[in-house]
Structures are given as C-alpha cells and as structure tokens.
Amino acid sequence: MSARALKFLDRWMAEHLPNVNTEDPGVIADLVVELLATAGRQGIAPKEIYEEIDSVFRLLSEAMQHRGGGLAG
C-alpha cells in the first residue's frame, strides 16, 4: 500500500469510526462505500488500498471492535 493510502486510511478511520458504534454489517458496508468514495475523490484508487488489505470491511469491523479509531489503535 502506498504511504499516501495508508495515511488516508488512518486519518479517515480516526475521523469517522469514533462516531460509529455498531456491529451491523449493513452500516459497516455503507462505511466501506463512503471510505472508498472519499479516497477516490482524493485521487486514491481502490487498488492502492487493496494492495495490502484484503478486506476493508473486515478492517473497519475489527477497528470498531477495538475502538482505537485509527490503524494504530
């Protein structure tokens, strides 16, 4: 994953996940769509994100379980 994509993911998760507290797969799927759309608007292709992350859905789900808000959380 590019450093730019990693920085984007960490920032996006820190800004959005603390506002969400759910295990609902539908809500998590909506967050994945929002994340990828925001990345696209910032010129980050999904390919950059998926180079090292098999599942953005799983990443967000696990991050919310640990509630750190970012990748380091």
PQR file with spaces between the fields and no chain letter, atoms N, CA, C, O and H, PARSE charges and radii, in Angstrom:
ATOM       1  N    MET     1       0.857   -1.165    0.000 -0.4000 1.5000
ATOM       2  CA   MET     1       0.000    0.000    0.000 -0.0000 2.0000
ATOM       3  C    MET     1       0.900    1.223    0.000  0.5500 1.7000
ATOM       4  O    MET     1       1.938    1.255    0.660 -0.5500 1.4000
ATOM       5  N    SER     2       0.487    2.207   -0.740 -0.4000 1.5000
ATOM       6  CA   SER     2       1.271    3.439   -0.777 -0.0000 2.0000
ATOM       7  C    SER     2       1.182    4.159    0.564  0.5500 1.7000
ATOM       8  O    SER     2       0.212    4.008    1.307 -0.5500 1.4000
ATOM       9  H    SER     2      -0.357    2.181   -1.276  0.4000 1.0000
ATOM      10  N    ALA     3       2.204    4.935    0.851 -0.4000 1.5000
ATOM      11  CA   ALA     3       2.202    5.724    2.087 -0.0000 2.0000
ATOM      12  C    ALA     3       1.017    6.677    2.098  0.5500 1.7000
ATOM      13  O    ALA     3       0.424    6.933    3.146 -0.5500 1.4000
ATOM      14  H    ALA     3       2.991    5.057    0.247  0.4000 1.0000
ATOM      15  N    ARG     4       0.678    7.199    0.929 -0.4000 1.5000
ATOM      16  CA   ARG     4      -0.458    8.121    0.811 -0.0000 2.0000
ATOM      17  C    ARG     4      -1.759    7.416    1.187  0.5500 1.7000
ATOM      18  O    ARG     4      -2.583    7.980    1.907 -0.5500 1.4000
ATOM      19  H    ARG     4       1.159    6.992    0.077  0.4000 1.0000
ATOM      20  N    ALA     5      -1.947    6.187    0.705 -0.4000 1.5000
ATOM      21  CA   ALA     5      -3.167    5.433    1.014 -0.0000 2.0000
ATOM      22  C    ALA     5      -3.216    5.075    2.496  0.5500 1.7000
ATOM      23  O    ALA     5      -4.279    5.141    3.114 -0.5500 1.4000
ATOM      24  H    ALA     5      -1.278    5.728    0.121  0.4000 1.0000
ATOM      25  N    LEU     6      -2.087    4.699    3.064 -0.4000 1.5000
ATOM      26  CA   LEU     6      -2.037    4.368    4.485 -0.0000 2.0000
ATOM      27  C    LEU     6      -2.385    5.581    5.340  0.5500 1.7000
ATOM      28  O    LEU     6      -3.152    5.475    6.298 -0.5500 1.4000
ATOM      29  H    LEU     6      -1.224    4.644    2.561  0.4000 1.0000
ATOM      30  N    LYS     7      -1.823    6.724    4.994 -0.4000 1.5000
ATOM      31  CA   LYS     7      -2.122    7.959    5.727 -0.0000 2.0000
ATOM      32  C    LYS     7      -3.607    8.306    5.605  0.5500 1.7000
ATOM      33  O    LYS     7      -4.239    8.703    6.584 -0.5500 1.4000
ATOM      34  H    LYS     7      -1.200    6.811    4.217  0.4000 1.0000
ATOM      35  N    PHE     8      -4.158    8.155    4.399 -0.4000 1.5000
ATOM      36  CA   PHE     8      -5.578    8.425    4.192 -0.0000 2.0000
ATOM      37  C    PHE     8      -6.426    7.510    5.077  0.5500 1.7000
ATOM      38  O    PHE     8      -7.321    7.982    5.778 -0.5500 1.4000
ATOM      39  H    PHE     8      -3.644    7.833    3.604  0.4000 1.0000
ATOM      40  N    LEU     9      -6.148    6.198    5.047 -0.4000 1.5000
ATOM      41  CA   LEU     9      -6.931    5.245    5.840 -0.0000 2.0000
ATOM      42  C    LEU     9      -6.879    5.580    7.326  0.5500 1.7000
ATOM      43  O    LEU     9      -7.908    5.586    8.002 -0.5500 1.4000
ATOM      44  H    LEU     9      -5.421    5.815    4.477  0.4000 1.0000
ATOM      45  N    ASP    10      -5.706    5.852    7.822 -0.4000 1.5000
ATOM      46  CA   ASP    10      -5.565    6.163    9.241 -0.0000 2.0000
ATOM      47  C    ASP    10      -6.356    7.418    9.603  0.5500 1.7000
ATOM      48  O    ASP    10      -7.064    7.441   10.609 -0.5500 1.4000
ATOM      49  H    ASP    10      -4.870    5.847    7.274  0.4000 1.0000
ATOM      50  N    ARG    11      -6.237    8.447    8.791 -0.4000 1.5000
ATOM      51  CA   ARG    11      -6.947    9.705    9.053 -0.0000 2.0000
ATOM      52  C    ARG    11      -8.463    9.501    8.942  0.5500 1.7000
ATOM      53  O    ARG    11      -9.219    9.965    9.796 -0.5500 1.4000
ATOM      54  H    ARG    11      -5.662    8.429    7.973  0.4000 1.0000
ATOM      55  N    TRP    12      -8.907    8.802    7.882 -0.4000 1.5000
ATOM      56  CA   TRP    12     -10.339    8.596    7.674 -0.0000 2.0000
ATOM      57  C    TRP    12     -10.936    7.815    8.844  0.5500 1.7000
ATOM      58  O    TRP    12     -12.004    8.162    9.348 -0.5500 1.4000
ATOM      59  H    TRP    12      -8.293    8.425    7.188  0.4000 1.0000
ATOM      60  N    MET    13     -10.245    6.766    9.271 -0.4000 1.5000
ATOM      61  CA   MET    13     -10.754    5.957   10.375 -0.0000 2.0000
ATOM      62  C    MET    13     -10.788    6.762   11.672  0.5500 1.7000
ATOM      63  O    MET    13     -11.742    6.653   12.442 -0.5500 1.4000
ATOM      64  H    MET    13      -9.377    6.484    8.862  0.4000 1.0000
ATOM      65  N    ALA    14      -9.774    7.555   11.916 -0.4000 1.5000
ATOM      66  CA   ALA    14      -9.741    8.372   13.133 -0.0000 2.0000
ATOM      67  C    ALA    14     -10.875    9.383   13.154  0.5500 1.7000
ATOM      68  O    ALA    14     -11.411    9.697   14.217 -0.5500 1.4000
ATOM      69  H    ALA    14      -8.999    7.644   11.290  0.4000 1.0000
ATOM      70  N    GLU    15     -11.243    9.895   11.984 -0.4000 1.5000
ATOM      71  CA   GLU    15     -12.304   10.904   11.903 -0.0000 2.0000
ATOM      72  C    GLU    15     -13.700   10.305   11.896  0.5500 1.7000
ATOM      73  O    GLU    15     -14.640   10.944   12.369 -0.5500 1.4000
ATOM      74  H    GLU    15     -10.808    9.640   11.121  0.4000 1.0000
ATOM      75  N    HIS    16     -13.863    9.094   11.371 -0.4000 1.5000
ATOM      76  CA   HIS    16     -15.201    8.544   11.180 -0.0000 2.0000
ATOM      77  C    HIS    16     -15.592    7.441   12.152  0.5500 1.7000
ATOM      78  O    HIS    16     -16.751    7.375   12.562 -0.5500 1.4000
ATOM      79  H    HIS    16     -13.099    8.575   10.986  0.4000 1.0000
ATOM      80  N    LEU    17     -14.677    6.591   12.526 -0.4000 1.5000
ATOM      81  CA   LEU    17     -15.061    5.459   13.370 -0.0000 2.0000
ATOM      82  C    LEU    17     -15.461    5.838   14.783  0.5500 1.7000
ATOM      83  O    LEU    17     -16.352    5.191   15.334 -0.5500 1.4000
ATOM      84  H    LEU    17     -13.735    6.645   12.193  0.4000 1.0000
ATOM      85  N    PRO    18     -14.864    6.840   15.407 -0.5600 1.5000
ATOM      86  CA   PRO    18     -15.327    7.181   16.750  0.2800 2.0000
ATOM      87  C    PRO    18     -16.790    7.611   16.782  0.5500 1.7000
ATOM      88  O    PRO    18     -17.430    7.553   17.833 -0.5500 1.4000
ATOM      89  N    ASN    19     -17.324    8.042   15.641 -0.4000 1.5000
ATOM      90  CA   ASN    19     -18.710    8.488   15.572 -0.0000 2.0000
ATOM      91  C    ASN    19     -19.676    7.331   15.339  0.5500 1.7000
ATOM      92  O    ASN    19     -20.890    7.533   15.323 -0.5500 1.4000
ATOM      93  H    ASN    19     -16.805    8.089   14.788  0.4000 1.0000
ATOM      94  N    VAL    20     -19.157    6.140   15.160 -0.4000 1.5000
ATOM      95  CA   VAL    20     -19.985    4.988   14.829 -0.0000 2.0000
ATOM      96  C    VAL    20     -19.734    3.897   15.855  0.5500 1.7000
ATOM      97  O    VAL    20     -18.588    3.575   16.168 -0.5500 1.4000
ATOM      98  H    VAL    20     -18.170    5.975   15.173  0.4000 1.0000
ATOM      99  N    ASN    21     -20.817    3.330   16.375 -0.4000 1.5000
ATOM     100  CA   ASN    21     -20.690    2.225   17.313 -0.0000 2.0000
ATOM     101  C    ASN    21     -21.701    1.168   16.911  0.5500 1.7000
ATOM     102  O    ASN    21     -22.835    1.173   17.389 -0.5500 1.4000
ATOM     103  H    ASN    21     -21.748    3.591   16.121  0.4000 1.0000
ATOM     104  N    THR    22     -21.295    0.269   16.042 -0.4000 1.5000
ATOM     105  CA   THR    22     -22.222   -0.737   15.550 -0.0000 2.0000
ATOM     106  C    THR    22     -21.483   -1.977   15.093  0.5500 1.7000
ATOM     107  O    THR    22     -20.319   -1.915   14.699 -0.5500 1.4000
ATOM     108  H    THR    22     -20.373    0.265   15.654  0.4000 1.0000
ATOM     109  N    GLU    23     -22.166   -3.089   15.150 -0.4000 1.5000
ATOM     110  CA   GLU    23     -21.674   -4.328   14.556 -0.0000 2.0000
ATOM     111  C    GLU    23     -22.558   -4.711   13.376  0.5500 1.7000
ATOM     112  O    GLU    23     -22.405   -5.798   12.820 -0.5500 1.4000
ATOM     113  H    GLU    23     -23.112   -3.140   15.470  0.4000 1.0000
ATOM     114  N    ASP    24     -23.479   -3.834   12.988 -0.4000 1.5000
ATOM     115  CA   ASP    24     -24.409   -4.083   11.888 -0.0000 2.0000
ATOM     116  C    ASP    24     -23.639   -4.137   10.570  0.5500 1.7000
ATOM     117  O    ASP    24     -23.027   -3.146   10.172 -0.5500 1.4000
ATOM     118  H    ASP    24     -23.603   -2.951   13.440  0.4000 1.0000
ATOM     119  N    PRO    25     -23.663   -5.296    9.881 -0.5600 1.5000
ATOM     120  CA   PRO    25     -22.931   -5.424    8.622  0.2800 2.0000
ATOM     121  C    PRO    25     -23.360   -4.408    7.562  0.5500 1.7000
ATOM     122  O    PRO    25     -22.541   -3.987    6.744 -0.5500 1.4000
ATOM     123  N    GLY    26     -24.619   -4.017    7.569 -0.4000 1.5000
ATOM     124  CA   GLY    26     -25.098   -3.029    6.604 -0.0000 2.0000
ATOM     125  C    GLY    26     -24.464   -1.667    6.828  0.5500 1.7000
ATOM     126  O    GLY    26     -24.093   -0.983    5.874 -0.5500 1.4000
ATOM     127  H    GLY    26     -25.284   -4.360    8.233  0.4000 1.0000
ATOM     128  N    VAL    27     -24.342   -1.279    8.077 -0.4000 1.5000
ATOM     129  CA   VAL    27     -23.718    0.006    8.412 -0.0000 2.0000
ATOM     130  C    VAL    27     -22.237   -0.031    8.055  0.5500 1.7000
ATOM     131  O    VAL    27     -21.701    0.932    7.506 -0.5500 1.4000
ATOM     132  H    VAL    27     -24.644   -1.834    8.851  0.4000 1.0000
ATOM     133  N    ILE    28     -21.578   -1.143    8.366 -0.4000 1.5000
ATOM     134  CA   ILE    28     -20.157   -1.270    8.039 -0.0000 2.0000
ATOM     135  C    ILE    28     -19.961   -1.235    6.529  0.5500 1.7000
ATOM     136  O    ILE    28     -19.022   -0.605    6.043 -0.5500 1.4000
ATOM     137  H    ILE    28     -22.014   -1.925    8.812  0.4000 1.0000
ATOM     138  N    ALA    29     -20.833   -1.901    5.783 -0.4000 1.5000
ATOM     139  CA   ALA    29     -20.743   -1.876    4.318 -0.0000 2.0000
ATOM     140  C    ALA    29     -20.908   -0.453    3.794  0.5500 1.7000
ATOM     141  O    ALA    29     -20.207   -0.049    2.866 -0.5500 1.4000
ATOM     142  H    ALA    29     -21.596   -2.413    6.178  0.4000 1.0000
ATOM     143  N    ASP    30     -21.829    0.307    4.384 -0.4000 1.5000
ATOM     144  CA   ASP    30     -22.002    1.709    3.980 -0.0000 2.0000
ATOM     145  C    ASP    30     -20.739    2.517    4.258  0.5500 1.7000
ATOM     146  O    ASP    30     -20.371    3.386    3.467 -0.5500 1.4000
ATOM     147  H    ASP    30     -22.398   -0.021    5.138  0.4000 1.0000
ATOM     148  N    LEU    31     -20.078    2.237    5.374 -0.4000 1.5000
ATOM     149  CA   LEU    31     -18.826    2.922    5.699 -0.0000 2.0000
ATOM     150  C    LEU    31     -17.735    2.587    4.682  0.5500 1.7000
ATOM     151  O    LEU    31     -16.940    3.451    4.312 -0.5500 1.4000
ATOM     152  H    LEU    31     -20.377    1.532    6.016  0.4000 1.0000
ATOM     153  N    VAL    32     -17.701    1.335    4.234 -0.4000 1.5000
ATOM     154  CA   VAL    32     -16.728    0.940    3.206 -0.0000 2.0000
ATOM     155  C    VAL    32     -16.963    1.741    1.936  0.5500 1.7000
ATOM     156  O    VAL    32     -16.018    2.250    1.332 -0.5500 1.4000
ATOM     157  H    VAL    32     -18.347    0.633    4.535  0.4000 1.0000
ATOM     158  N    VAL    33     -18.230    1.855    1.527 -0.4000 1.5000
ATOM     159  CA   VAL    33     -18.567    2.627    0.326 -0.0000 2.0000
ATOM     160  C    VAL    33     -18.144    4.080    0.505  0.5500 1.7000
ATOM     161  O    VAL    33     -17.561    4.677   -0.399 -0.5500 1.4000
ATOM     162  H    VAL    33     -18.998    1.442    2.017  0.4000 1.0000
ATOM     163  N    GLU    34     -18.438    4.648    1.673 -0.4000 1.5000
ATOM     164  CA   GLU    34     -18.070    6.038    1.953 -0.0000 2.0000
ATOM     165  C    GLU    34     -16.552    6.222    1.925  0.5500 1.7000
ATOM     166  O    GLU    34     -16.047    7.183    1.344 -0.5500 1.4000
ATOM     167  H    GLU    34     -18.912    4.163    2.408  0.4000 1.0000
ATOM     168  N    LEU    35     -15.832    5.299    2.554 -0.4000 1.5000
ATOM     169  CA   LEU    35     -14.372    5.378    2.584 -0.0000 2.0000
ATOM     170  C    LEU    35     -13.798    5.343    1.172  0.5500 1.7000
ATOM     171  O    LEU    35     -12.957    6.170    0.823 -0.5500 1.4000
ATOM     172  H    LEU    35     -16.241    4.519    3.027  0.4000 1.0000
ATOM     173  N    LEU    36     -14.250    4.389    0.361 -0.4000 1.5000
ATOM     174  CA   LEU    36     -13.715    4.259   -0.997 -0.0000 2.0000
ATOM     175  C    LEU    36     -14.091    5.450   -1.867  0.5500 1.7000
ATOM     176  O    LEU    36     -13.300    5.876   -2.709 -0.5500 1.4000
ATOM     177  H    LEU    36     -14.933    3.717    0.644  0.4000 1.0000
ATOM     178  N    ALA    37     -15.292    5.993   -1.673 -0.4000 1.5000
ATOM     179  CA   ALA    37     -15.702    7.176   -2.441 -0.0000 2.0000
ATOM     180  C    ALA    37     -14.847    8.381   -2.063  0.5500 1.7000
ATOM     181  O    ALA    37     -14.415    9.140   -2.931 -0.5500 1.4000
ATOM     182  H    ALA    37     -15.935    5.647   -0.990  0.4000 1.0000
ATOM     183  N    THR    38     -14.610    8.552   -0.782 -0.4000 1.5000
ATOM     184  CA   THR    38     -13.771    9.662   -0.327 -0.0000 2.0000
ATOM     185  C    THR    38     -12.348    9.500   -0.850  0.5500 1.7000
ATOM     186  O    THR    38     -11.730   10.468   -1.294 -0.5500 1.4000
ATOM     187  H    THR    38     -14.962    7.936   -0.077  0.4000 1.0000
ATOM     188  N    ALA    39     -11.838    8.287   -0.797 -0.4000 1.5000
ATOM     189  CA   ALA    39     -10.496    8.026   -1.329 -0.0000 2.0000
ATOM     190  C    ALA    39     -10.437    8.389   -2.809  0.5500 1.7000
ATOM     191  O    ALA    39      -9.485    9.025   -3.261 -0.5500 1.4000
ATOM     192  H    ALA    39     -12.340    7.501   -0.437  0.4000 1.0000
ATOM     193  N    GLY    40     -11.456    7.981   -3.559 -0.4000 1.5000
ATOM     194  CA   GLY    40     -11.493    8.292   -4.985 -0.0000 2.0000
ATOM     195  C    GLY    40     -11.493    9.782   -5.251  0.5500 1.7000
ATOM     196  O    GLY    40     -10.816   10.254   -6.164 -0.5500 1.4000
ATOM     197  H    GLY    40     -12.229    7.464   -3.192  0.4000 1.0000
ATOM     198  N    ARG    41     -12.250   10.528   -4.455 -0.4000 1.5000
ATOM     199  CA   ARG    41     -12.279   11.986   -4.631 -0.0000 2.0000
ATOM     200  C    ARG    41     -10.922   12.616   -4.333  0.5500 1.7000
ATOM     201  O    ARG    41     -10.609   13.700   -4.825 -0.5500 1.4000
ATOM     202  H    ARG    41     -12.800   10.145   -3.713  0.4000 1.0000
ATOM     203  N    GLN    42     -10.127   11.930   -3.529 -0.4000 1.5000
ATOM     204  CA   GLN    42      -8.792   12.435   -3.199 -0.0000 2.0000
ATOM     205  C    GLN    42      -7.713   11.840   -4.106  0.5500 1.7000
ATOM     206  O    GLN    42      -6.518   12.015   -3.867 -0.5500 1.4000
ATOM     207  H    GLN    42     -10.381   11.049   -3.130  0.4000 1.0000
ATOM     208  N    GLY    43      -8.153   11.139   -5.145 -0.4000 1.5000
ATOM     209  CA   GLY    43      -7.214   10.594   -6.119 -0.0000 2.0000
ATOM     210  C    GLY    43      -6.545    9.297   -5.703  0.5500 1.7000
ATOM     211  O    GLY    43      -5.519    8.918   -6.269 -0.5500 1.4000
ATOM     212  H    GLY    43      -9.124   10.997   -5.339  0.4000 1.0000
ATOM     213  N    ILE    44      -7.114    8.614   -4.720 -0.4000 1.5000
ATOM     214  CA   ILE    44      -6.560    7.338   -4.264 -0.0000 2.0000
ATOM     215  C    ILE    44      -7.449    6.221   -4.804  0.5500 1.7000
ATOM     216  O    ILE    44      -8.611    6.096   -4.417 -0.5500 1.4000
ATOM     217  H    ILE    44      -7.947    8.922   -4.260  0.4000 1.0000
ATOM     218  N    ALA    45      -6.895    5.422   -5.692 -0.4000 1.5000
ATOM     219  CA   ALA    45      -7.648    4.328   -6.309 -0.0000 2.0000
ATOM     220  C    ALA    45      -7.831    3.182   -5.315  0.5500 1.7000
ATOM     221  O    ALA    45      -6.968    2.948   -4.468 -0.5500 1.4000
ATOM     222  H    ALA    45      -5.951    5.523   -6.006  0.4000 1.0000
ATOM     223  N    PRO    46      -8.957    2.465   -5.419 -0.5600 1.5000
ATOM     224  CA   PRO    46      -9.156    1.299   -4.552  0.2800 2.0000
ATOM     225  C    PRO    46      -7.978    0.327   -4.616  0.5500 1.7000
ATOM     226  O    PRO    46      -7.640   -0.316   -3.622 -0.5500 1.4000
ATOM     227  N    LYS    47      -7.359    0.227   -5.786 -0.4000 1.5000
ATOM     228  CA   LYS    47      -6.211   -0.670   -5.945 -0.0000 2.0000
ATOM     229  C    LYS    47      -5.111   -0.344   -4.933  0.5500 1.7000
ATOM     230  O    LYS    47      -4.474   -1.252   -4.399 -0.5500 1.4000
ATOM     231  H    LYS    47      -7.634    0.749   -6.593  0.4000 1.0000
ATOM     232  N    GLU    48      -4.888    0.937   -4.670 -0.4000 1.5000
ATOM     233  CA   GLU    48      -3.864    1.335   -3.700 -0.0000 2.0000
ATOM     234  C    GLU    48      -4.206    0.822   -2.305  0.5500 1.7000
ATOM     235  O    GLU    48      -3.324    0.411   -1.552 -0.5500 1.4000
ATOM     236  H    GLU    48      -5.406    1.674   -5.104  0.4000 1.0000
ATOM     237  N    ILE    49      -5.471    0.849   -1.973 -0.4000 1.5000
ATOM     238  CA   ILE    49      -5.918    0.411   -0.648 -0.0000 2.0000
ATOM     239  C    ILE    49      -5.873   -1.110   -0.541  0.5500 1.7000
ATOM     240  O    ILE    49      -5.469   -1.661    0.483 -0.5500 1.4000
ATOM     241  H    ILE    49      -6.188    1.183   -2.585  0.4000 1.0000
ATOM     242  N    TYR    50      -6.296   -1.782   -1.619 -0.4000 1.5000
ATOM     243  CA   TYR    50      -6.377   -3.239   -1.583 -0.0000 2.0000
ATOM     244  C    TYR    50      -5.049   -3.934   -1.857  0.5500 1.7000
ATOM     245  O    TYR    50      -5.001   -5.163   -1.870 -0.5500 1.4000
ATOM     246  H    TYR    50      -6.624   -1.335   -2.451  0.4000 1.0000
ATOM     247  N    GLU    51      -3.969   -3.185   -2.077 -0.4000 1.5000
ATOM     248  CA   GLU    51      -2.669   -3.818   -2.305 -0.0000 2.0000
ATOM     249  C    GLU    51      -2.243   -4.664   -1.107  0.5500 1.7000
ATOM     250  O    GLU    51      -1.617   -5.709   -1.282 -0.5500 1.4000
ATOM     251  H    GLU    51      -4.008   -2.186   -2.067  0.4000 1.0000
ATOM     252  N    GLU    52      -2.572   -4.226    0.094 -0.4000 1.5000
ATOM     253  CA   GLU    52      -2.176   -4.980    1.285 -0.0000 2.0000
ATOM     254  C    GLU    52      -3.332   -5.299    2.214  0.5500 1.7000
ATOM     255  O    GLU    52      -3.163   -6.062    3.166 -0.5500 1.4000
ATOM     256  H    GLU    52      -3.080   -3.377    0.236  0.4000 1.0000
ATOM     257  N    ILE    53      -4.495   -4.736    1.960 -0.4000 1.5000
ATOM     258  CA   ILE    53      -5.664   -5.004    2.793 -0.0000 2.0000
ATOM     259  C    ILE    53      -6.631   -5.843    1.978  0.5500 1.7000
ATOM     260  O    ILE    53      -7.182   -5.379    0.979 -0.5500 1.4000
ATOM     261  H    ILE    53      -4.632   -4.117    1.187  0.4000 1.0000
ATOM     262  N    ASP    54      -6.836   -7.084    2.409 -0.4000 1.5000
ATOM     263  CA   ASP    54      -7.721   -7.976    1.673 -0.0000 2.0000
ATOM     264  C    ASP    54      -9.172   -7.530    1.759  0.5500 1.7000
ATOM     265  O    ASP    54      -9.925   -7.661    0.794 -0.5500 1.4000
ATOM     266  H    ASP    54      -6.388   -7.461    3.220  0.4000 1.0000
ATOM     267  N    SER    55      -9.564   -7.004    2.914 -0.4000 1.5000
ATOM     268  CA   SER    55     -10.961   -6.654    3.137 -0.0000 2.0000
ATOM     269  C    SER    55     -11.067   -5.362    3.941  0.5500 1.7000
ATOM     270  O    SER    55     -10.737   -5.329    5.127 -0.5500 1.4000
ATOM     271  H    SER    55      -8.952   -6.898    3.697  0.4000 1.0000
ATOM     272  N    VAL    56     -11.524   -4.309    3.291 -0.4000 1.5000
ATOM     273  CA   VAL    56     -11.757   -3.053    4.002 -0.0000 2.0000
ATOM     274  C    VAL    56     -12.886   -3.260    5.009  0.5500 1.7000
ATOM     275  O    VAL    56     -12.862   -2.689    6.099 -0.5500 1.4000
ATOM     276  H    VAL    56     -11.792   -4.336    2.328  0.4000 1.0000
ATOM     277  N    PHE    57     -13.866   -4.070    4.647 -0.4000 1.5000
ATOM     278  CA   PHE    57     -14.968   -4.384    5.553 -0.0000 2.0000
ATOM     279  C    PHE    57     -14.425   -4.967    6.858  0.5500 1.7000
ATOM     280  O    PHE    57     -14.781   -4.513    7.945 -0.5500 1.4000
ATOM     281  H    PHE    57     -13.886   -4.534    3.761  0.4000 1.0000
ATOM     282  N    ARG    58     -13.569   -5.966    6.742 -0.4000 1.5000
ATOM     283  CA   ARG    58     -13.003   -6.607    7.937 -0.0000 2.0000
ATOM     284  C    ARG    58     -12.140   -5.620    8.723  0.5500 1.7000
ATOM     285  O    ARG    58     -12.178   -5.603    9.954 -0.5500 1.4000
ATOM     286  H    ARG    58     -13.279   -6.336    5.859  0.4000 1.0000
ATOM     287  N    LEU    59     -11.367   -4.801    8.017 -0.4000 1.5000
ATOM     288  CA   LEU    59     -10.532   -3.796    8.680 -0.0000 2.0000
ATOM     289  C    LEU    59     -11.382   -2.856    9.533  0.5500 1.7000
ATOM     290  O    LEU    59     -11.060   -2.604   10.695 -0.5500 1.4000
ATOM     291  H    LEU    59     -11.337   -4.815    7.018  0.4000 1.0000
ATOM     292  N    LEU    60     -12.469   -2.337    8.954 -0.4000 1.5000
ATOM     293  CA   LEU    60     -13.332   -1.411    9.694 -0.0000 2.0000
ATOM     294  C    LEU    60     -14.033   -2.117   10.849  0.5500 1.7000
ATOM     295  O    LEU    60     -14.147   -1.570   11.946 -0.5500 1.4000
ATOM     296  H    LEU    60     -12.730   -2.541    8.011  0.4000 1.0000
ATOM     297  N    SER    61     -14.496   -3.327   10.593 -0.4000 1.5000
ATOM     298  CA   SER    61     -15.179   -4.089   11.636 -0.0000 2.0000
ATOM     299  C    SER    61     -14.256   -4.334   12.825  0.5500 1.7000
ATOM     300  O    SER    61     -14.653   -4.136   13.973 -0.5500 1.4000
ATOM     301  H    SER    61     -14.403   -3.771    9.702  0.4000 1.0000
ATOM     302  N    GLU    62     -13.029   -4.762   12.553 -0.4000 1.5000
ATOM     303  CA   GLU    62     -12.073   -5.017   13.631 -0.0000 2.0000
ATOM     304  C    GLU    62     -11.670   -3.725   14.336  0.5500 1.7000
ATOM     305  O    GLU    62     -11.504   -3.708   15.556 -0.5500 1.4000
ATOM     306  H    GLU    62     -12.706   -4.923   11.621  0.4000 1.0000
ATOM     307  N    ALA    63     -11.514   -2.653   13.579 -0.4000 1.5000
ATOM     308  CA   ALA    63     -11.150   -1.368   14.190 -0.0000 2.0000
ATOM     309  C    ALA    63     -12.253   -0.897   15.128  0.5500 1.7000
ATOM     310  O    ALA    63     -11.966   -0.355   16.195 -0.5500 1.4000
ATOM     311  H    ALA    63     -11.648   -2.667   12.588  0.4000 1.0000
ATOM     312  N    MET    64     -13.509   -1.096   14.743 -0.4000 1.5000
ATOM     313  CA   MET    64     -14.608   -0.672   15.611 -0.0000 2.0000
ATOM     314  C    MET    64     -14.674   -1.537   16.863  0.5500 1.7000
ATOM     315  O    MET    64     -15.051   -1.052   17.930 -0.5500 1.4000
ATOM     316  H    MET    64     -13.742   -1.536   13.876  0.4000 1.0000
ATOM     317  N    GLN    65     -14.314   -2.802   16.747 -0.4000 1.5000
ATOM     318  CA   GLN    65     -14.293   -3.671   17.928 -0.0000 2.0000
ATOM     319  C    GLN    65     -13.246   -3.198   18.928  0.5500 1.7000
ATOM     320  O    GLN    65     -13.441   -3.296   20.140 -0.5500 1.4000
ATOM     321  H    GLN    65     -14.007   -3.196   15.881  0.4000 1.0000
ATOM     322  N    HIS    66     -12.137   -2.687   18.411 -0.4000 1.5000
ATOM     323  CA   HIS    66     -11.053   -2.227   19.285 -0.0000 2.0000
ATOM     324  C    HIS    66     -11.176   -0.745   19.611  0.5500 1.7000
ATOM     325  O    HIS    66     -10.501   -0.247   20.512 -0.5500 1.4000
ATOM     326  H    HIS    66     -11.978   -2.608   17.427  0.4000 1.0000
ATOM     327  N    ARG    67     -12.031   -0.043   18.886 -0.4000 1.5000
ATOM     328  CA   ARG    67     -12.394    1.354   19.127 -0.0000 2.0000
ATOM     329  C    ARG    67     -11.220    2.309   19.273  0.5500 1.7000
ATOM     330  O    ARG    67     -11.346    3.330   19.950 -0.5500 1.4000
ATOM     331  H    ARG    67     -12.579   -0.447   18.154  0.4000 1.0000
ATOM     332  N    GLY    68     -10.081    2.005   18.657 -0.4000 1.5000
ATOM     333  CA   GLY    68      -8.955    2.926   18.692 -0.0000 2.0000
ATOM     334  C    GLY    68      -9.141    4.065   17.714  0.5500 1.7000
ATOM     335  O    GLY    68      -8.562    5.137   17.895 -0.5500 1.4000
ATOM     336  H    GLY    68      -9.979    1.176   18.108  0.4000 1.0000
ATOM     337  N    GLY    69      -9.946    3.850   16.672 -0.4000 1.5000
ATOM     338  CA   GLY    69     -10.223    4.899   15.707 -0.0000 2.0000
ATOM     339  C    GLY    69      -9.262    4.941   14.552  0.5500 1.7000
ATOM     340  O    GLY    69      -9.647    5.402   13.477 -0.5500 1.4000
ATOM     341  H    GLY    69     -10.416    2.979   16.525  0.4000 1.0000
ATOM     342  N    GLY    70      -8.044    4.492   14.700 -0.4000 1.5000
ATOM     343  CA   GLY    70      -7.075    4.528   13.616 -0.0000 2.0000
ATOM     344  C    GLY    70      -6.403    3.178   13.464  0.5500 1.7000
ATOM     345  O    GLY    70      -6.702    2.243   14.207 -0.5500 1.4000
ATOM     346  H    GLY    70      -7.731    4.117   15.573  0.4000 1.0000
ATOM     347  N    LEU    71      -5.513    3.072   12.523 -0.4000 1.5000
ATOM     348  CA   LEU    71      -4.836    1.812   12.284 -0.0000 2.0000
ATOM     349  C    LEU    71      -3.970    1.398   13.464  0.5500 1.7000
ATOM     350  O    LEU    71      -3.833    0.209   13.751 -0.5500 1.4000
ATOM     351  H    LEU    71      -5.270    3.831   11.920  0.4000 1.0000
ATOM     352  N    ALA    72      -3.395    2.363   14.138 -0.4000 1.5000
ATOM     353  CA   ALA    72      -2.530    2.047   15.269 -0.0000 2.0000
ATOM     354  C    ALA    72      -3.331    1.729   16.528  0.5500 1.7000
ATOM     355  O    ALA    72      -2.779    1.214   17.500 -0.5500 1.4000
ATOM     356  H    ALA    72      -3.507    3.329   13.904  0.4000 1.0000
ATOM     357  N    GLY    73      -4.657    2.039   16.516 -0.4000 1.5000
ATOM     358  CA   GLY    73      -5.492    1.896   17.695 -0.0000 2.0000
ATOM     359  C    GLY    73      -5.650    0.524   18.150  0.5500 1.7000
ATOM     360  O    GLY    73      -6.337    0.278   19.142 -0.5500 1.4000
ATOM     361  H    GLY    73      -5.105    2.457   15.726  0.4000 1.0000
